[in-house]
Amino acid sequence: MKSVDPLKQYRNLSRREFLTTAAGGIGGMALASLLAQQGVAREVINPLAPKKPHFAPRAKNCIFIFLSGGTSQVDLFDPKPKLNEMAGKPLPESLLKGLRFAFIQKDSARVMGSPRTFKQYGQSGMHFSDLLPNIATCADDILMVRSMHTEPFNHHPATIMMNSGFSRMGRPTIGSWLTYGLGTECSDLPGYVVLEPGPGIRGGATNWSCGFMPSTYGAVLFNTKGEPVKNLTNPEGVSPEMQRLSLDTIAQLNERRFKHIKDSEIQSRVASYELAFRMQKAAPELIELSHEKTETIEAYGVNRKDDMQKRFSTSCLLARRMVERGVRFVNVYMDGWDHHGGINDGLKGNCAVVDQPIAALVKDLKLRGLLDSTLVVWGTEFGRTPLGDNRIGMSAVTGRDHQPTAFSLWMAGGGVKGGQIYGETDDLGMNVVKDPVHINDFHATLLHLFGLNHEALTYRFEGRDYRLTDVAGKVVREWLA
């Protein structure tokens, strides 16, 4: 049977004939979208359309601030006076038994003190380091978890673990699971957005991958200045009308291909084209901050002179603007917290970047009535050791090694009980001694806040039903407001 060239077939169609044939299947998605914008059609097929949760949700949106490298819990959130009492001394053998380190030489390792001072804040009396005076003022809105633990002790596996519940690449990340389970309330912006002010983190896009899910549920990386998304602007000479006609034609060709091979990625591709078309208007307006009040710009620190500070501040403000518009999940990444040496100066510099804008974000969301429905997370892949990093070749011991056995994260809003400290570590911050929380438990609880049962939210791939929490995880109900 002689094959038909689809390009030749559709090149000879009249406009009326083309629109008639484009009215069904995937081509209909494109046409329906165009007609909806013109007020002709009201219903558009959208794979990211809002979906009902399993039960009443507490949260609708999430801003997950991921500080890559391993933030030091004992210098920021979990004060340990014993560190300074034991500075220069070896750890008891009982604490070292069975532990693995990335670089520390166990036999000669010594406890490293901390110059940080801690104060209690709010009615809750929550402790914060002197490096975080602004975030400390949000104490009564914060749930501080001091008993996190994980398995990987190297960065990339641990970062992927925190983002996907598994320490190897290829699984969908949290934002993909939420957009798969709930869709998004914003039709002109992605359901899952990543902001990365500063150097790229280890593993790059593997940390916000949709894994084996259709690419519809993947993240879109936004820029904080210039063009919001790469290649979003039309080339010179290409009008919106020309682009619309091109998209309709491509959709028709994709429909023919989909009927032949039934690959869901073809549908995802068409949905991505349509979203990109709508984003060309919505994205530039999103990053235009001229309509924000002067006091808002100043509160976030958007006008700070330091470039890194300015970019991180802008990202936090953009995150608020995104959830206002219905974006389901926003990741803000900042690398540079891997302090094997120079930890005191390193933490001072990094906290100067993040303290003001993160506090402003929490307060701004609260002022606008958005904090109750928006979960804000300060997260990292693991903590830092009470021992100094004495790796071979170091001229001096001025930093801390990776520590997966105990670390801290905090959350605010989104249905969590603020002003609460959950879990405890030992006198040196080496191990959890009360209420341990594994990353799978954290993920199960996060999904619960969004009205999703972590055991029921599954995606079938290669004959198996997968979960964000794999075969583990339990909801920490003490966290719920």
C-alpha positions, 0 to 999 in steps of 0.5 A: 500500500502506497504511503501518504506524505502527511506534509504534502496531504495537509499542504493542499488543504483549504483553511476550512478543510484544515480546521475541520480535520483539526477539530478532533483528537490532539489537534482538537486540543490546540484548536479548543485552546485557541477558541477558548482564548477567543471566547468561543469555546469554554472547555479545554482538555488539559492534562494538568487540569486540577484534580480532586485530592483523596481527602480535604487538603490543608495545603494547595501550593508548596515553596521548597527552598533547597539549600544544597551542600548540607546545612549545619544543624549545630550552627543554625538550629540545634544548639549544642553547648557540649560541643564547646565543652568537648572541643579538641577531644575525641568522640566516645567510641560508642558514638562512632561505632558503625558510622561512615564518613565522606572524608573524616579520618576517624582515629584522629578526628576531634570535636569541633566547637561552634562560635555561634550564639543562640537565642530563644524567640517567640512564645514557643521559645525556639532557638535560632543562631545569631546568623538567622535573626530575621527567620527567627522572628517567624519562630511561632509560624515554624515547625522545626524538625531536629530529627531528620535522618537519611542513608546516603552520605554523598551529595548527589545521591542524598540530594536525589533522595530528598527530592525523589525518595530514592537515592538513584536517578530516574524517579519522579521528584516531589513536584512531579508527584504533586502535579500528577496527583493534583494538577495545577490551578494555573493554565498559563504557567507550569505546575512545577517551576524551578528557580536556581539563583547562583551556581547550579547544584550537583546533578542539575536537572536530575533533582527536578526530573519527572523520571518515568512520568510523562514530561507534562509533569516535569519542572520548567527552569525559570530565569530570575532576569532577562528572558524568563524561559530560554527560547520562549520569545518568537524569532524575529519575523514570526507573528503570534498568528503564524505561530498559532498556525504552526502549532495547529499544524504540528498538533495535527501531525502529532495526532496522526503519529499518536494514532499509530504508536500510542506514545503518551509522550506525544500528548505531553509534547503537544501540551507543552507546545500549548503551554509555551504559547500561553506562557509567552504572555504570562511569563514576562508579566510574572517577572515584571516587579515594577508593580510591587510596592516599594516596601515589599521590594525592600523587605525581600532585599531585591535592591541589595547590591550584592548580585547573589543576594539580589538574585536570591531575594528576587527568587523568593519574591517570584515564588510568592508571585507564582503561588499567587497565580496557582503554580503548584510547586516551586523549588528555589535552589541555592548551592554552596553549603558544603563547608568542609573548610571555612565554615564560619565565614561560609555560613556568615556569607550564605545566611546573609543571602537567605535570611532576609528574603526567606523571612520576608516570604513567610511574612508576606504570605501570611499578610496576604492570607496565603500562608495557611494554604502554602507550605514553605520548606527549608530543606537540605540533603543532610547535616554536618558532623560535630567532628572537624573535617580532618581529611588528609591534605587539609592544612587546618581543621575549619569545617565539618563533614557530611552527616546523614544520621541527624539533621534539621529542616523546618516548615511553615504554613500549609497546615503544619503546627507552628511554634513546635520543635519536633525530635531530639539529637544527642548532646553533640548532634551526632544521632537522633535520640527521640522521634526520628523522621526518615525522608520517606516519613517527611514525604508521606506527611507532605503529601498528606498535607495536600490531601494525598494518601502516599500509599494510594498515589501510585504511577504504573511503570514497567508492570509495577506501581511506584510511590514517592515513598516507595514501600516505606513512610508514615505520616507524622501526625504531630506536625498537623495543625 
